[in-house]
Every structure is written in structure tokens, then in C-alpha cells.
């Protein structure tokens, strides 16, 4: 097959050896706090479930992700990986991965669009039998440009809200031609990664990037899905006044019943000090909203793609733009107001210069689900037709039980009588 060639990460670094050492140090620190991946690493290393498989990945290449990648390689797979966002790669971690004999990493921070997609094509050139994606760019590229590979692909896994949205749309159009697990939609992902991970990491990154407090500020959260709920909850916990913007009537009502102010963005734009988008949709904040905002507002995106804040319209309104702080670009309006965009409107908790992504313990859970989904595809892939599939509940529970055991937490079990009762329709009043 012919693809646009892009070199592995070490060809792009001035001092690859030093980078590898630093990347390994980051990975080792994270792994100390990832009991689920440690448990699976021991199991997979012994059983080699992925022997003979080639896994193509497009992920946020940082220390926590790297431990998932290495786990799959230690389980026998050949792995090729690149980034899923131009600003979320840690080059040192990418270099540490590339040093593994069964891993090739093409992820490089700060690449332009052409190199970003060329790196995805270089991963595809390894002819993966399994794909693991954040955002669905690799799945899309395979279907659009390399359909000849589809028959040899066992299946895939996708862990982002945006990626699952895209996959479901692709599936509805009859254009998804191999099975993909919607990891994002399983409880172990939504209840922890989306709520606690997004909430904590987004707010922590904004605070560290700006050196500003949330206390007493009006924080506008666009979208009240699981990620938005987490951001709202954590902001309220830091004594912010939270305003929620929603397009779904039930979610808007839920936010209202949780005690948050609920306003259309048109009104919220006049009130907010900090704006955080979590919708997975485009044009959430646009020119009509920028025109209503106060001097000094912060604009941050916690969605996967940089389309939620319309930066083209903001740029058209601005008479000047400049770097106010590392990771903060100020757009100055004709009347002197300054609107401050963090991380170029990209995923703030991973794309800001100091960003580290979700907490380690949270990602241990999500990556544990990813890992057992890959195992399920290898062991039982023939049972799944082309399309989007929910993660089997027993796999989700397996990861939860491993985590509880590692934490020394015991929990109850149903008795035989209780199981019979819950499974019967014959017990009445």
C-alpha cells in the first residue's frame, strides 16, 4: 500500500536519548499509580494474548497513554502510534515509546495539519488489525483512503465523546465497516474519566496557565453532559458561581435542579468571567457572543476538537492579538476589551503548554477498559458485526473489581435468594 511517509519521532528530536530518559521517568511515575494496568500487564505478559496482532493507535501521547501502549506491546502486539491532537503529544514520552522493540511512535508535538495526517498514514502503513482511536481520525482515514485494509481489521475501540458521535453518525449512514467499541459510553469511562477527569484537569490547567482563582467568578459551562457536569461540579466546589448553557431541555432542567443558573449563551456571554465548552459541537461561542463579553474573560475548550469557540470570527473582530502569557492569546477588540483564548482553543487540559491531562488514577480506569476491549476483540472478534458496539458489561465490571481490590475496598454480593428475587416476575405484594 502507498501512504505519505512521516518519520518516527526520534528523527525529529535534537537529543533523542535524553528525551527517552525523561519520557521513561514520566511513564514510571504514572505506572506507580496505575494498579489496573499493572494487574493487566502481569496477565498479558504471561499469556501474550495479542501475539500476531498489529495495533494502530491515534491517541494523546503522554505518560499515562504510554503505559497503555506499552501494555499492549508487552502482551505481544506490534504497535504503531501517533497523536490525535497536534498539541497534546509529549515528545519525550513519544521517544520513550519508540525505543520499545515492538512500538513505533510517529507522534510529534506542534505539527501542522499536513504532517499530522501524514503521521496517521504512516501508522496505517503498518496495516493494523486493531485500531484504538481518540476522535476517530484513524478510523475515518482507513475507510476513506485505505478500504482494502478493512477485511483484515478485527475491530477497534474509541474512547472520546466526539469520536463516538462521529462513529454513530458513520454507522447510521451504513459507512462503518468493522466493529468498534464505544468505550466513551461505558460507565467506567463516563462516571470517572468524563466527570472527575475532565472536571479536575480542565480547571487545574486553566488555573495554572492563568494564575487566577475561580472563587467568586461567574464560570459559564457550555454543555451539561458528563464532561460538563464534572466541570460544573468542580468549579462550584472552588466557590465559583456556575452558569450552564444547554440545547437539550432535560439536561437544562437537570442543571437547574442541581442549583446552577441556566441561561442561553447570548445571555451568559454578558455574565461570564470564564467560559468552558464541553459540547463536542461546533460554533458554541461565536461573534454575537464575543461582542457581549467583558474585558479580560477567559475562553477555554474542553471538547476534543478546536471548533467549539469560533476563532475565525474572533480574529475578524480583533484589532490586535498577542501572547499575554504562555498558553494565553489575547484578542483585543476595537473598544479595548481583551478576550483571552487558552491553548489555541484546543483541548485545554492536554494542549496548554503546562497541561498534563486527566489525573493518573482516572486514566488507569479508562485505559483498563481500552485494554480489555482489545483483548475481547482478539478473543471474540467474530461475534461482533460491523458497527458501533457497547462495551460488554462484564468487562466494565472486571475493571472496577480490579480497582477496588487494589484499593483494598470490599463490597457486598447478592445472596442466591436475592438473585432469584431480582430475576423473577412472580414475586408480588
C-alpha positions in Angstrom: 0.0 0.0 0.0 1.2 3.6 -0.6 1.0 6.3 2.0 2.5 9.6 2.6 5.7 8.9 4.7 6.3 10.5 8.0 9.4 9.6 10.1 9.3 8.3 13.7 9.6 10.8 16.5 13.3 10.3 17.1 14.1 11.7 13.7 12.6 15.0 14.7 14.5 15.4 18.0 17.8 17.1 18.7 18.7 14.8 21.6 16.6 11.6 21.4 18.5 9.7 24.2 17.9 12.5 26.7 14.3 12.6 25.6 13.8 8.9 26.1 15.2 9.0 29.6 12.9 11.8 30.6 9.9 10.1 28.9 10.6 6.9 30.7 10.8 8.8 34.0 7.4 10.2 33.4 5.9 6.8 32.5 7.4 5.1 35.5 5.9 7.7 37.8 2.5 7.3 36.3 2.7 3.5 36.4 3.2 3.5 40.1 -0.3 4.9 40.4 -2.0 2.6 37.8 -2.9 -0.6 39.6 -5.3 -1.7 36.9 -2.7 -1.5 34.1 -0.2 -3.2 36.4 -2.6 -6.1 37.0 -3.3 -6.4 33.3 0.4 -6.1 32.4 1.2 -9.1 34.6 -1.6 -11.1 33.0 -0.9 -10.1 29.4 2.9 -10.5 29.7 2.3 -14.1 30.8 -0.4 -15.0 28.3 0.6 -13.0 25.2 -3.0 -12.5 24.0 -2.0 -10.1 21.3 0.7 -12.1 19.6 0.4 -11.8 15.8 -1.7 -8.6 16.1 -0.8 -5.2 14.8 -2.4 -2.3 16.7 -2.7 1.1 15.1 -3.3 4.0 17.6 -4.1 7.7 17.4 -4.0 9.0 21.0 -2.9 11.8 23.3 0.7 10.6 23.6 1.6 11.4 27.2 2.8 9.3 30.1 -0.5 7.7 31.1 -1.4 6.8 27.5 2.2 5.4 27.0 1.6 2.8 29.7 -1.4 1.5 27.8 0.6 1.4 24.6 3.4 -0.5 26.3 1.0 -2.8 28.0 -0.4 -3.9 24.6 3.2 -4.4 23.3 4.1 -6.4 26.3 1.1 -8.6 25.5 2.6 -9.5 22.2 1.3 -6.9 19.8 3.3 -4.8 17.3 2.1 -1.2 17.9 2.3 1.9 15.8 1.0 5.1 17.3 0.7 8.8 16.5 -1.0 11.8 18.2 -4.7 12.6 17.9 -4.2 16.3 18.6 -1.3 18.4 17.4 -0.6 19.9 20.8 -1.2 17.0 23.2 2.0 15.0 22.5 4.9 14.9 24.9 7.9 14.4 22.7 9.9 12.8 25.4 7.2 10.2 26.1 6.8 9.6 22.4 10.6 8.9 22.2 10.5 6.5 25.2 7.8 4.6 23.4 9.7 4.4 20.2 12.6 2.8 22.0 10.5 -0.3 22.7 11.3 -3.0 20.2 7.6 -3.6 19.3 6.5 0.1 19.3 6.9 2.7 16.6 5.8 6.2 17.5 5.2 9.0 15.0 3.8 11.4 17.5 5.4 14.9 17.5 4.1 17.9 19.3 3.1 21.0 17.4 2.9 19.6 13.8 0.8 21.3 11.2 -2.2 19.7 9.5 -0.2 18.1 6.7 2.3 16.3 9.0 -0.5 15.4 11.4 -2.3 13.4 8.7 0.9 12.1 7.2 1.7 10.6 10.6 -1.7 8.9 10.7 -0.9 7.5 7.3 2.4 6.2 8.5 0.6 4.3 11.3 -1.8 2.9 8.7 1.1 1.7 6.6 1.8 -0.9 9.4 -1.6 -2.5 8.3 -3.2 -2.6 11.7 -5.5 -5.5 12.6 -6.9 -3.5 15.5 -7.4 0.3 15.9 -7.5 2.3 19.1 -8.6 5.9 18.5 -9.2 9.2 20.2 -11.5 11.2 18.0 -11.9 8.8 15.1 -9.4 10.3 12.7 -7.7 7.0 12.1 -11.0 5.1 11.5 -12.1 7.8 9.1 -8.7 7.7 7.2 -8.9 3.9 6.8 -12.4 3.9 5.5 -11.9 6.9 3.1 -8.4 6.1 1.8 -7.5 2.5 2.6 -10.7 0.4 2.3 -8.6 -2.6 1.2 -7.4 -3.0 4.8 -10.9 -3.3 6.3 -11.3 -7.0 5.7 -8.2 -7.7 7.8 -9.2 -5.5 10.7 -10.7 -7.4 13.6 -12.2 -4.2 15.2 -11.4 -1.1 17.2 -12.0 1.0 20.3 -12.9 4.7 20.6 -12.8 6.5 24.0 -13.9 10.1 23.3 -17.3 11.6 23.2 -16.6 13.3 19.9 -15.2 10.2 18.4 -18.3 8.1 19.4 -20.6 10.8 18.0 -18.7 10.6 14.7 -18.8 6.8 14.7 -22.5 6.6 15.4 -23.2 9.0 12.5 -20.9 6.9 10.3 -22.7 3.8 11.4 -26.2 5.3 10.8 -25.1 6.1 7.2 -24.0 2.5 6.7 -20.4 3.5 6.3 -18.7 1.9 9.3 -17.4 -1.4 8.0 -15.8 -3.0 11.1 -16.9 -3.3 14.7 -15.8 -0.6 17.2 -16.4 -0.5 20.9 -17.8 2.8 22.2 -15.5 3.0 25.3 -16.6 6.5 26.0 -20.2 5.4 26.7 -19.4 2.7 29.3 -19.9 3.5 33.0 -16.3 3.2 34.0 -15.5 5.9 31.4 -18.4 8.3 31.8 -18.7 8.2 35.6 -15.0 8.8 36.3 -13.0 9.9 33.3 -15.6 12.3 31.9 -16.8 13.7 35.3 -13.8 13.7 37.5 -11.0 13.6 34.9 -12.4 16.4 32.7 -13.6 18.5 35.6 -10.4 18.4 37.6 -7.9 18.6 34.8 -9.6 21.3 32.9 -9.9 23.6 35.9 -6.4 22.8 37.2 -4.9 23.6 33.8 -6.8 26.9 33.5 -5.7 27.9 37.0 -2.1 27.0 36.4 -2.0 28.7 33.0 -3.5 31.9 34.1 -2.5 32.0 37.8 -6.1 33.1 38.5 -8.7 31.8 41.0 -12.3 30.6 40.3 -13.6 31.8 43.7 -16.3 34.5 43.2 -16.1 34.3 39.4 -19.0 33.5 37.0 -18.0 30.3 35.2 -20.0 29.5 32.1 -20.1 25.8 31.2 -21.4 25.1 27.7 -22.9 21.6 27.7 -24.2 19.5 30.6 -23.3 16.1 29.5 -20.9 14.0 31.7 -17.9 16.3 31.0 -19.9 19.5 31.6 -21.3 18.1 34.8 -17.8 17.4 36.0 -16.6 20.9 35.1 -19.6 22.5 36.8 -19.3 20.4 39.9 -15.6 21.1 40.4 -16.0 24.8 39.6 -18.8 25.1 42.2 -16.5 23.3 44.6 -14.0 26.1 44.1 -16.6 28.7 45.1 -17.5 29.8 41.6 -21.0 30.8 40.5 -21.7 28.3 37.7 -23.9 29.2 34.7 -24.9 26.3 32.4 -25.8 26.7 28.7 -27.6 23.7 27.1 -29.7 22.9 24.0 -31.3 19.8 25.5 -34.4 20.5 27.6 -33.8 17.6 30.0 -30.2 18.5 30.6 -31.1 22.1 31.1 -33.7 21.1 33.7 -31.2 18.8 35.4 -28.7 21.7 35.7 -31.4 23.9 37.1 -32.4 21.2 39.6 -28.7 20.9 40.6 -28.8 24.5 41.6 -26.9 26.1 38.7 -28.1 29.1 36.8 -29.2 28.1 33.3 -29.1 30.7 30.5 -28.8 30.9 26.7 -25.2 31.6 25.6 -26.5 35.0 24.3 -27.3 36.0 27.9 -24.5 34.1 29.6 -22.0 35.9 27.4 -22.7 39.1 29.3 -22.3 37.5 32.7 -19.3 35.2 32.4 -15.7 35.6 33.6 -14.6 32.2 32.4 -16.1 30.2 29.6 -15.5 26.4 29.2 -17.0 24.5 26.3 -17.8 20.8 26.7 -20.3 20.0 23.9 -18.4 18.2 21.1 -20.2 20.5 18.7 -19.1 23.5 16.6 -19.8 27.2 16.9 -20.9 27.2 20.5 -19.3 30.6 21.1 -19.4 32.9 18.1 -19.2 36.6 17.1 -22.5 37.6 18.6 -21.3 36.3 22.0 -17.8 37.8 21.7 -19.4 41.2 21.2 -21.2 40.9 24.6 -18.3 39.7 26.7 -16.5 41.7 29.3 -12.8 42.8 29.2 -10.5 40.0 30.5 -12.7 37.0 30.0 -11.0 33.6 29.7 -12.1 31.3 26.8 -11.2 27.6 27.1 -12.4 24.5 25.3 -12.6 21.0 27.0 -14.0 19.3 23.9 -11.9 17.1 21.6 -11.7 19.4 18.5 -11.0 23.1 18.3 -14.3 24.0 16.7 -16.4 25.0 19.8 -15.0 28.5 20.0 -15.2 30.2 16.6 -11.7 31.7 16.5 -12.0 32.8 12.9 -14.9 35.1 13.9 -13.0 36.3 17.0 -9.9 37.1 14.8 -12.1 39.1 12.4 -13.4 41.2 15.3 -10.0 41.8 16.8 -7.8 44.8 16.0 -4.8 43.1 17.7 -3.8 39.8 19.1 -0.7 38.9 21.2 0.6 36.3 23.7 -0.5 37.6 27.1 1.0 34.6 28.9 2.5 31.2 27.9 -0.6 29.4 26.6 -2.9 32.5 26.6 -3.5 34.6 23.5 -5.3 37.9 23.9 -7.6 39.2 21.2 -8.1 42.9 21.6 -11.3 44.4 20.4 -11.8 47.9 18.9 -13.2 49.2 22.1 -10.2 48.0 24.1 -11.7 44.8 25.6 -9.4 41.8 25.7 -10.7 38.3 25.3 -8.2 35.6 26.3 -8.1 32.3 24.5 -6.3 29.4 26.2 -4.4 26.6 24.3 -5.4 28.0 20.8 -9.0 26.8 21.5 -7.8 23.2 21.6 -8.5 20.7 24.3 -7.2 22.8 27.2 -6.3 20.0 29.7 -4.0 18.4 27.1 -3.0 21.2 24.7 -1.9 24.0 27.1 1.9 24.2 27.5 1.8 23.0 31.1 -1.1 20.6 30.6 -0.8 17.0 31.9 -4.2 15.7 31.1 -6.5 13.8 33.4 -5.3 12.5 36.8 -3.3 9.3 36.6 -5.8 7.3 38.7 -8.7 8.2 36.5 -6.9 7.3 33.2 -5.9 4.0 34.8 -9.6 3.1 34.8 -10.3 4.2 31.2 -7.2 2.6 29.8 -8.0 -0.6 31.6 -11.3 -0.6 29.7 -9.5 0.0 26.5 -7.1 -2.9 27.2 -9.8 -5.4 28.0 -11.7 -4.3 24.9 -8.7 -5.1 22.7 -8.5 -8.5 24.4 -12.2 -9.1 23.7 -11.7 -8.3 20.0 -8.8 -10.7 19.8 -10.6 -13.5 21.6 -14.2 -13.0 20.3 -14.0 -10.5 17.4 -16.0 -12.8 15.1 -19.0 -12.3 17.4 -19.3 -8.6 16.5 -20.7 -7.3 13.3 -19.6 -4.1 11.7 -20.9 -1.1 13.6 -20.7 0.6 17.0 -20.9 -1.7 20.0 -21.4 -1.1 23.7 -18.6 -2.4 25.9 -19.8 -5.7 27.4 -20.9 -5.1 30.9 -18.8 -7.9 32.4 -15.6 -6.2 31.0 -16.5 -2.9 32.6 -17.2 -4.6 35.9 -14.0 -6.5 35.7 -12.0 -3.3 35.6 -14.0 -1.9 38.5 -13.3 -5.0 40.6 -9.6 -4.9 39.9 -9.5 -1.3 41.0 -11.4 -2.0 44.2 -9.2 -4.9 45.0 -6.1 -2.7 44.5 -7.6 -0.1 46.9 -8.4 -2.7 49.5 -12.1 -1.9 49.2 -14.6 -4.7 49.9 -18.2 -4.7 48.8 -21.3 -6.8 49.2 -22.6 -9.6 46.9 -26.1 -10.8 46.3 -27.3 -13.9 48.0 -28.8 -16.7 46.0 -32.2 -15.7 47.3 -31.7 -12.1 46.2 -30.5 -13.1 42.8 -33.6 -15.3 42.3 -35.9 -12.5 43.5 -34.3 -9.9 41.2 -34.6 -12.3 38.3 -38.3 -13.3 38.8 -41.5 -11.7 37.9 -43.6 -13.9 40.2 -43.0 -12.1 43.5 -45.9 -9.7 44.1 -47.3 -7.9 47.1 
